[in-house]
Amino acid sequence: MKSMKPPLLLFIFISVSLEALPVSVTGNNVGAYHPTDDITVDCGSNTSSLVGGRNWIGDAADRSDYSPIEKTHSSTTAEASSSSPSIPGAVPYLTARLSRSEFAYTFYVTAGPKFVRLHFFPSDYPNFRRVDSFFSVEAAGYTLLRNFSASLFADYTHSVRFFSKEFCLSVGEDQILNITFTPTPGTSDAYAFVNGIEVVSMPESLYYNTVVDSTEGIKVVGLPSPRTLDTTKALEAVRRLNVGGQFVVPADDTGMYRTWEADEDYVTSSDIGILPVNTTIQLNYSEQVPNYTAPDVVYTVARTMGTDKRINLSYNLTWSVEVETNFYYFVRLHFCEFQIEINDPLDRVFRVFIDLQYADVIKCSRKGVPVYRDFAVALYDSQKKRTNLSVALGALPDGSTLYSDAILNGLEIFKISNPDRNLAGLNPDPTPPASKAAKIAIVAGGTLGCTVFFFLAFFLHRRKNRAKDSTSSDGTSWWGPVSRSTTKSMKTQWSSLPLDLCRYFSLAEIRAATNNFDKVFIIGVGGFGNVYKGYVDGGATPVAIKRLNQGSQQGLHEFRTEIEMLSQLRHLHLVSLIGFCKDAREMILVYDYMARGTLSDHLYNTDNPPLPWKQRLEICIGAAWGLHYLHSSAKHTIIHRDVKTTNILLNEKWVAKVSDFGLSKVGPTSESKTHVSTAVKGTFGYLDPEYYRHQRLTDKSDVYSFGVVLFEVLCARPAVSRMAPMEQISLAEWAQSCCKSGAVEEIVDPHLKGSITPECLNKFCEIAMSCLQDKGANRPSMNDVVWGLNFALQLQVSTELEAMDHVGVSVHDSDDSDHDAASIRGSGSDEASNTSGGWKSSRETATSTRARSNDVCDESTTSYDAGKLP
């Protein structure tokens, strides 16, 4: 098979230049922005106070311009109780406006986008208990807060007892902004309150834009083209970080009184990088990035990965921020090159990942030119109120850039209002959060997927508090209703099983879910037994129910192994175990329902249309991520031992998930022992020959099996075909023979003829061949396989784009990018195309394209106007 070089324009196709045209605006943000509207209201006060150069006007003063409008005239003003903990000593937190009826503030302002900041100090006020504050806030037609409990929020944040909520919204041509506070109806003694209100104008294009192009459009992670963020959306500021620097107070912002936090509490990667500073750099702002975009101090400090390329290529520099689920988020990354070593934009080129998904390749600006890049990402989870949004930077190897390093100066994260003009999330649970160490463990998900550590931290915290908090706020446990008496009896009977991490089902529940194991509900049959589709929780939750045949060879040991393994593992590309049943000699496992069945179903079942090549590639990449997580991201190496296409399941969005852990083994726990001695188990045709010969199991045994899966996907034929000619019975042997003789086209699925580019086919077969090396030590790791497959997918995409370009379709603006491309060519391309050790160079030149294999952002299932954010 002829080795073909990857196209050297790869990074140009997928990268976005951040260079901007400098203008004569330089440092110190002098006169950066003067807001037309700069209103500060000290709610509940009858005087005005000068704080930080701003005049806070009391709404209770005689003839105050900001007295609230009330339907019942029942609001009151009060000071916080002197016995309240952590009472602040500054305006606007000394007084409050409170009412058990609706009240509103009216502001006469100019039309256009505004910052609205609401300040709260949840405390005991005269006749108003701290815990009774439940209310909603609406402004400019948007719901900012709904049934909001300031006390629960303050307790959850844990570090302070007073706080502010910042929103961005647009005022219409009537130039009237109403902010309405409404106590939650039907709740005894509920009241609304507020301590302070700010309304501050912002530049029209600071965060909003109505232009879609390569520099101004917002890239939605997982979608192919940029979108706009127009003023029909409202935003809530989640975090604003001065990366590598110190806290920036509102008075030191660029005229809009924003707060910038230090980032050190949010860095969650294994290495925290280094903190370069350059306070003498001459900053050259631009028309695209004016001097009010961020304070100068943001662009003169940063966090980078460091100078050791070997270390930089082994991790991603990662920040994690807790956010509410079921919203889109707007993420702005600020960059400014100021290090003396960096003299050309191509000296430092690096990858960006948002929420563990590949987002883009970043080429920074010329020295001293501040720039930013905007992204949006959807975070949906029906089971959790809150999750963690991660931003990660990954280094590129030699041949792609001069310095294998990455840099970030600032980070802003905003929640985007839903189509129903809602920004309100759910209150946090009343149980206080875990210690800071546990919270860090919860967000420290690494760069390759959600690790077992933060799930264990979460569950250990729940376990500690289970006696007083056995249910969540909606009355259900993590996996649904649990019978206390049933759980107690099962702990006695199966004390070693992780019942705190897994739900127990009674046989009656299982029978109800499957209509007494009605055959019409069977969706799969295997060596274990039948698999049924069922519904639990009153029909609300579809599940897959696997029932062990009592005559099956897979018995109690495998049953327990699957429960013990899967109950402690959570990853996008692993099937989730919901629970189990061990009752009346029945052994039953309950999983998330996978709507599209197994990968083998779509390779061999003629009732299903053949999968396109790129979709097959994305499925392989997803499964490889799942296996990589098992091998390297859990506390101990886990060897699956039965990797095959029937154990790769697909959900409704075609996301691949590895399943069936009954044969899995925990791998060696020390460097001195590299294998597990065990009886050989697995599936004929996928079995590692080295493991079969020596009965020594390693993670490379899974790699061999996955190599068979790769050829199975390419050829759409079983691993073993007993009716085939002798030389073709074993797919692994036949495929290797064809690849070595240059006849790989003979084995490609006829449905794929003409759709696979030669470059992609060459790289894909190279990866599969490396997995099937006879000696395990010569096989790649699953991490290398992931990167290699990503690279193969990029070769497919980039070659298609080149073909389109040749027929007159422009895929990128004609600028000096071709010149830039030439400067990153050279020996790196030859290395990547070298067949010897090719899987290693694939990792070094690949950039991740996981976006389409994610549950949370699928164009086919998300409704939005073309070109606009949902």
N, C-alpha and C positions, 0 to 999 in steps of 0.2 A: 504494500500500500504506500503510495507516494506521500511523503511528508510535505505539507504545504505550510508556508509561513502565514501567521495571522496578519490581518491588515493592520498597518501601523497607524492608521487614522482612527483606531478604536477609541482612544481617549478623547479625540476631538469630537466624535459623534456623540459621546455621552457626557461630555463635560460642558460646563457653562462658564465662560470667562466672566470674572468679576471686576475687570478693569473699568474704570470710569474716567470721564474727561475732567481733569482738575480745573478749578476756577480759583479766582483770587480771594478765597476765604481761608484763613489760616487759624492757628490755634487759639485756645482759651475760650472758645465759644462766645466771643465778645458780641453782645447784642444778638444772640442766636435767634431768639424768638420772643415776641411781645404779644401775649394773648389778648385778643379783643375783649373777651370775657374772662374775668378773674374774680370769681365770687367765692367768699368763704363765710359760712354761717356757723356761729357757735350756738347750737340748739339748746334751749332751756335757759340761756343766760340773758340778763337784762342790761348787760354792759358790752362794750366792745373792747377787744384786746389786740395789741400788736405783738405778733409772734412770728419770728423768722422773716421780718420785713413785710408781713401781710396782715391786714386788718381784719380780724375775725369779728363779725357783727352779730350781736346777740339778737335772736329772733323774738325775745320777750321784752326788748326795750320799747319805750314809747315811740309810736309811729315808725316802728321798724319796717323796712322795705321787704322783709322776709318772714313776716308773721305767717304761720300756716293757716290754711283754709280748712275749717272743720264743719262737718255736717251736724254734729251734736254739741259743739263747743265744750267738749268734755276733756280735752287734752290738758295735761298739767306739766309743769316744769319741776325739776327736782335735782338735788345733788346726791351723788352716790353716798351710800352709808359709810360712815367713818370706819366701820368694822370690816368693810369689804377688803379682801386680800388684794395686794398689788395695785392699790388705787394710784393712778397716774397723777402727776403734779402739774400738768400743763393743759392748756386749751387745745382741743375742744372737749376733753374727756372729763372735765370737772362737773358739767351739768348735762341734763338730757331733756328731751321732749318725749313724753310718754302718753299713751291713750289706749283705752280698750275699745275705742271706735276709730273709724277711718279718719285720717287727716292727710293733708297734701300741702306741698310747697309749690309755688308758681314762680318761675324765673323768666324774665323778659331778656332774651339774649339774641345775638345774631344767628342767622341760619348757618348750618354746617356742623361738622363733627366736634364733639366735646368730650372731655374727660369728666366723668361724674364719680366722685369719691364719697363714700358713706362711712362715717366713723362710728364705732360702737365700743362701749365699755359695759359689758354685761355685769351687773351688780345688783345688790338689793337696794332698791329705792323705796322711799316711804310709800306704803300700800301696794308696792309692786315687787313681787319676789323674782329673784334672778332666774329661776328655773321655769317661770311661766311665760317668758318672751317667745312667742311663736307668731310670725307675721309674714306678710308678703310685701314686696316693693315693686311697683311698676313705674316706668318712665318712658316717655316718647313712644308709647305703644309697645314696649318690650317688658316682659316679665323678668326682672333682675333677680329676685329672690321669691321663693314660694314656701310657705310654712317653715320659714327659716327660724332656727333656734340659735341666737347669738351665744347663749351659754354653752350649748353642745359644741358649737364650732370652736369657741375659745378653749374649752376643755380638751378638745381633740388636738388643737395645735400645741397645747401644753406648755409652750415656752413663754407665752405672754397672756395677759388677761384682757387686753384691749387691742383692737385691730381696725383695719379699714378694708373696704372692698372697692376696687377700682374698676370702672366700666368705661367703654368707649361707645358712644352712640351719636346719631345725627339728629339735629333739630331742623324741622321743616321751615318752609317759607313763612309760616305764621309767626315764627320767631318766639314761640312760647314753649317752655319746657316745664311740664308738670311732673312732680315726683310724689307718688301716692303710697302711703303706708297703711296697710290693712291688717288688723289682727286676724288670726286664723279662726274662721267661724266654727262653731260647734265644739270648741275647746274651752273648758272651764278656766276662767281667769286669764285667758290669753290676752296679751297686749303687744302693741308695737312701740318701738322707741328708736331714737337716733340721737347721737351726741354731736355730730358735726356733718356738714355737707360742703363739698367743693364742686364748683362748676367752672371748668377751665377750657378755653378754646384750644384747638390743636390745628396745625396745618392740614389742609385738605388732603394731601397725599402722604401724610406721615405713615399711616398704616393702611389706609384704603387706597385702592387703585381700580381703575376701570380699563386698563390697557393690558393686553396679553402680548408679550413678546419675550425674547430670550433673556432680557435683563429685568423686566418689571413684573412678569406674570408670576403667580404663586404656583409652585409645583406641588400638586397633590400626590403624595407618596402612593404609588400603585396605579396611577393613571398616566396615560402617555403624553398629555399636553397640559400646559399651564392653565390656570383659572384666574378669574378676577375676584377681588374681595371689595365689593362696593358698599355704599352707605346704607343699603337695605339690611345689612347685618350689624348686630351689636356684638361687642367683645367684652370679656372679663379678663383682666390681667391676672395670671396665675403666678408667674415668677418673672423677675427682671434681674439678671445676674451680671455683675461686673466681674467677668471671668479673670481670675488671677489677681484681682485687686480688692480694695476695701469697700466698706459700706459707703454709699453716696447718698447724702441726705437730700430731701426735696429742694432745699435752697440752692444746692450745687448742681441741679439739673439745668437743662438748656431753656429755662423759662416756663416749663410746664409742670414743675414740682413733682416729677416722678421719683420714685425710690429705687435705687439699684443695690441689691444685696451682694455680699461676698459669696463666692461660689463653693468654698471649701466643703460645706456640709452636703453638697449635692454631687460631689465627685465619687463615683462608685466603682470605678475600674480597679483592677489589681495594681496598677501603677498610676500615680496621680500626676506624673509628668513634672515639668519644671516651670518656673515663673519668671520669664524675662520681663524687663522693664526698660523703657526708653523715654524719659521725661523731656529730652531735648529734641525729639523728632519734630520736624516741621510738618504739621498736618495739612494736607491739601484736600479740602472738601470739593464737592462737585455738584453739578445741577441735579444729578440723580441721587446723591447723598449729601444734602445740605448740612450746615454745621449745627443745626438743631436736632439732628437724628439721634445723637447720643452725646453725653459729655466727653470732652477731650480725654479725661482720665480713663475712659473705657477703651480708647484706642491706643493708649500708651502703655497698657499692661496687658498681659495675656497668659494663657496656659498652653504650653507646647508639650510634645511627647519626649523631647530630649535629644541627645546627640548620638546615642547608641542605636544604630540601625537594627542590629540583631534583636534588641529588646523591643524596639518600636514595631517590628513586624510580627511580634508575638502577642500583641494585645491591641485593643481599641481603647482610646481615651474616652471615657463615658461619664455623662451626667444623667442623673435620674431625678425626676420631679413627680410628686404624687399629684394626680388629677382625678376628676370625676369621670365616670364612664358615660358612654352614650352621647358623646358630642364630638364634633370636629375640633381640632386644635390648630391654631396658627403659630408657627415657630419661626422666629427671626434669628439668624446667626450673623453676628457682627465680626468683621475681619479687618485687620490693618497690619501690613508687613512693616516692621520697624527694626528687625535684627540686621546687623551690619553684614552678616554672611549672605543674606538673601538679596540678590541684585537683579533677578529676572523672575517674572511670574511663574516660569516653568521650573524654577529652582525648588519650589515647594508646591507639589500637587498631591492631593489626598482625597480619600473617600469620606462621605458623610452618610451615616445611617440614622434614620428617625424611627423610633419605636421598633428597633431591631430589624428594620427593613432598609435595604439599599435605597438611598435617595439621590445621590449625584456624586460626581467627581468635581472637586473644587480647585480652581486655579486662582490664586489670590491676586491682588492688585499690585501696581507698582508701589515702591516703598513710600510710606507716608500718606497713602490715599485710602481713606476709610471706605469700606464697601459693606454691603450686607446681602444675604440670600434668604428668601422667604419660602417656606414649605407649609403644607397643611397635611394633617393625618387624622384619620378617623379612629376613635377608640371606643369600640362597642363590646359590651360584656353583659349578658342578661343576668349573671349570677353575682356580680360584684358592684358595689357602689363606687369604689375608688380603685384605681390601678396606678401604675407607674409609667410615665412617658420618658423614654430614654433618648438622648442625643449622643451619638458616638462618632469619633473621628478615627479613621484607619489610615495607616501609612501605606505608600506604594513603594515597590522595590526599585533598585537601580535599573536604568533603562526606561523608566517611566518618569522619573524626576531626579534631580540632583541630590536633594536631601530627603531621606525617607522619614519625613516628619510631618506634623500637622499643627495648626494653630487656631485658637479661638479667642476672641477678645470680649465678646458679649453675647448674651442669650436672653431672648424674650419669648415667653409662652403665653398665649391667650386662648381662652375658650371662645368658640364661635357660636352664635345663637342658632338654634334649630329653625327649620322652615316655619314653625308656628310662632316665631319671634320669642322664643323662650331661652333664657340662660340659666334658669334655676335648676339646681341639682337636688339631691337628697341630703338630709341631715346625716352627719356621721353617727355611728352607733354610740350609745351613752357610755359604754365601757371605755375608760381612758386608754390611750394607745400604749404599746409596749415601750420599754426603755429605748433610749436612743440607739443603743447597740443593736437591739432587735429590729428597730425601724430601719437602720442601715442594712441589716441582713435582708429585710423585705425588699428594699429597692435594688440591692446589688445583684442584678440579674445577669451581669456579664455582657458579652457581645454576640454570643451564638445562640441565645435562647434563654427562656426562663429557667433558672437553675432550681434544683431541688431544695437549696438552702433556704430561699425566702419562703417557699411553701411550708417547709418544716417549721421555720420561725413563726409563721402565721398560725399553724395548727398547734404548735406547742403553747402559744399564747392563748389560743382558744381552750386548749386542754386545761390550762391553769385556771381559767375562769369559767369552766363548763358548769360547775356547781351552781354558780349564780347567774350564768348567762347561757343556758342551754339552747336558746333560740335567738335568731336575729330579730331585728325590729319588725319584720313583717310576719313573725310567728313561725318561721321555718328554720330548720338547721341549715348548715352549709349545703347539704345534699337533699334537704327536704325533711318531712316529719320523721321523727325518731321516737320510738316507744322506750321510755326509761326502763320499764320492767324487762322488756325484751333485750335491750342492750346489756343490762346487768346479768341476765341469765347467760347470754352469749359470752360475756367476758369470763364467766366461770368455765364454760364449756370450751371456748377457744381463746384462752388467755393470751396466746402469743400473737394473735392477729391484731392489726392496728385499727381497732374499732373507732377510735377517735378521728381517724383519717378517712373512714370509709363507712358507708351506710349499710345497715343490715335490713334485708327484706324478709318478711315472713312468706311462707309458701302460699298463704292465702292471697297476699298482694301480687305475687307472681302469677298465680292462676287467674286473678282478676285482670291483670295486665295483658294476658295472652288468650283470654276467653278459654281457659282451661287447656292451654297448649293446642289450640285449634290449628290444624295443618295449614289453613289458609294464611296463617301469619308466619310461616316458615320462609325465611329469606336466605338461608344458607345451610349447607350440610358439610360437616367435616369429620375428622377422626375423633374429635372431642364429642360431637353430637350435633343436634339441630340448633340453629340460631333463629330466634323469633323476633319479629318486630312487635313491640308492646308499648303501652302507654301507662305511665305512673302519675302520681300526684293528681288524681282525679281526671286523668286524660290530658293533662296539660303538657306533659313531657314525653316525647317519643324516645324510646330506648331500644337497644339491641340486647336480647336476653339469650345467653348461651347456656344450654342445658346439657350436662354431662350424661352420656349414655352409661348406664350402670355396667354394661359389658365393655366399655371403652378401656383401652390400654392406658389412656391418660387418666390417672387416678388422683387420689387425695393429695399426693405430694405436689403434682403439677398445679392442682387447684389452689393449694395454699401458696405456692410460689407466685402464681399470678396475682393473687390478692396482695401479698406482702410487697411485691415489686411495684405494681402499678399504683397502689394507694399512696405511695410516697414519691411518685414521679408525675410532674405536670409539664407539658411542653406542647407547643403548637403542633408539632409533627409526631406526637404520640397519642394513641387512642386513650381517652380518659376512662378509668374505671369508676363507675358510680357506686356500685355496691355488690353484695352477694347474698345468697341464700344457702344455708346448710340446715335442712329440715327434712325429717321423714325420709332419710337416705338420699335426698336430692342434693346435688351440688350444682349451683347455678351462679353465673356471673352476669352482671348488668353493666353495660357500657353506654357511652354516648352513641346515639344512632348515626350511622354513616350512610347518608342517603344514596350515594352512588355505588355502594358495594365495594368489591375488591378491584385491584388493578387488573387481575387476570380476567375478570368479567369483561373488561373493555378491550382486552387483547384478543379474546377467543370467542366471545358470545356474539354471534352474527346479528342478534336482535339490537345490539348497541352499535351506533355508527362508529367507524374507526377514529381513534384519537389523532388529531393533528400532531405533527412532529414537535412543535414548540411546547405544546401542552404535555406531551410525554416527557420532554426534557424537564419541565417545571415540576412534574410529579416526581421524577428521579431526584431532583435537587431537594425537594421537601423530605423525601424518605431518607436521603443522605444526612440531612440536618438532624433528623430524629435519631439515627444511629450514632452520629457524632456526639450528640448530647449524652446518650447512654455510655459511650466509651470514655468521655472526658469531662463532662460537666456535672455529673452526679458525685456524691461523696466517695463512692467506690466505683471502679470500672464495672459496668454491667455488660455482659456478653449475651446477645439475644439468642443465638444458637439455632434459630429457625427462620432466617431471612428468606423470603420468597414472595412472589407476586400475590399469592392468596393472603398473605399477612400484611399487605400494604392496602389500606382502606382509603376511600375518597369521600369527603363530605360533599354537601350540596354545591359548594363553591370550588370543587375539584382540588381541595387542599389534601395532600397526602399525609397519612398518619400510620405509623408502624403499630402493629397489633400483635396479640398472642405471645404472652411472656411466660407460658407454662414451662418452657424448657430453659429459661434464662438462668444464667449463673453470675454470681458476683465474682469479679476477676481478682487477680493477685493484688495484695495490699502492700507490697514492698517491692523496691527496685530489685532485690536479690532474687525474687521469684517472678518469672515472666509468664507463667502459664498456670492453668488449673488442670490437675490430673483427674480425669473423669471418664466414665463410660461414654462411648460415642452415641450421640443422639442428634437428630436432624432429619432432613428430607433428602432422599436419594436424588441426585442430579444437582443439588445445591451444596453438597457436603464438601468441606475443605479436605483435600486428599492428605495433607500433612496431619491434620487432626485425626483423620481416619487411621492413618498408619501408626501414629505414636500415642493416641489418646491424650494428647496435650492440647488443651483448649486455650486460645488467645483471642484477643479482639480482632486479629487479622483473619480469624475464621469467618467472622461476619463479613469482612471485606471481600473474601473470596465469594461467598454466597451472593453478595451484592453485585459482584462482577457478572455472575450468571443472570441476575435480574436485569442488568443493563443490556446484555445481549438479547434477553427475552423481549425487552421493550423495543429494541431495534428490529428484531426479526419477527415478532408476533408469533412465536412458536414455543411449545413447552420446553422445559429444561431437559426432559427425556421424552423422546418420541419412538416408541418401540416398533412402530410400523415403518419407520424410515430405513433407508439403506444403512448398513453396518456403520459406515464412517460418519453418519449423521445422527445416530441415536442420541448421543450426548451433545447437547447444544454447546457446552463449554469447549469440548474438543473440536467440534466442527467449526465454530466461530473462530477459534484461535488459528486453525489451519487455513481458513479463508483469508484472514487478515494477514497472516505471514506470507501467503502466496499472492497477495494483491488482488484477491477476488472477493473483496468484502461486499460488492454490489450484489453478489449472488444470494446473500443471506438477508438483505434488507427487505422488510415488509413491502409487498407490492403496492400497498396503499400509500407508501411514503416515497415512491419513485418520483424523482424530480423535485421534491420539496425540501430535501436536505442539501444544504450547500456542501461542497467538497471539503471546505475548511472545517466546518462543524463535524462532519462525518469522520474526518481524519482524527480530530481531537477526541471525539466521543469513543471511538474504537481504541485509541491509545490509552484512555483511562480504563476502559473495561479490560483490556489486555493486561494492564499493570495490576489490576485487582486479582487476576487469575494466575499470577506468578506461582510456581509450584512451592517455593519457599516463602513462608509467611513474612520473614524479615524483609523480603524484597518487595512486598506489597505496600501501597501507600496507606496512610492513616485515613480515616473517614473525613477528617478535616481537609486533607489534600484532595480527596474525591469531591467534596463540596466545592472547593475553589475551582477544580478542573472542570466540573460540570457547568458551573457559572460561566467559566470562560468559553466553553463550547456553545452555550446559549448566546453569549455576546458575539461570537464569531458568526452564528446564524443571523442574528439581527443586523450586525454591521455590514455583512455581505449583502443582505437584502437591501439595506439602505444605499450601498454603493451602486447596486444594480438600478435602483430607482433614480439615483443621481445621474447615471449614464443616459437615461432616457428623458432627462429634462426636468425631473422633479427635484426641486431644491430641498435639501434636508437640513441645511444650516446656512446662516448668513455668510456671504462672501466677504471676509475680512482678512486679517493677517493670520488666521488660524492655521492655514496650510504651512506658513513659515514656522509657526510654533510647533506644528506636528513634526516638521523635519528635525527640529532640535531635540526631540525626545526619541527619535529613531535610534539606530545604531545597534550595538551588540545585543541589546535586550531582545530584539525580535528574533535573531538567530538562535538565541538560547531557548526562546519559547518554542521554536519550531523543531528543535532537536529531539528526535524520537527517543534517544537514550536519556532516560531520566526525565522524560517529558512531563510526567505528572507533577514533578517538583516545580518545574518552571511554570506550569499552568497556574499553580497557586500564587507564584510570585508576580504574574502579570494579570491575573483576573481581578475584576471588581464585581461585587455581589449584585445580582439582579433578582432578589427574593420577592420584590414587591407584589408580583401577581400571585404568589403562593401564600397569601395572608388572608385571614378570615375577615379583617376589619374594613377593607376598602376595596370593594368589588364593583366595577363600573356597571356590571349587568344587573346588580341588585340595589343600586343606590339611585334615587330619583333626584335630578337637579337640572337646571337650565344649562344648556351647552355653554361652556366658557365661564360659568360662574361656580363659585363654591356652593356645595349643598347647604 
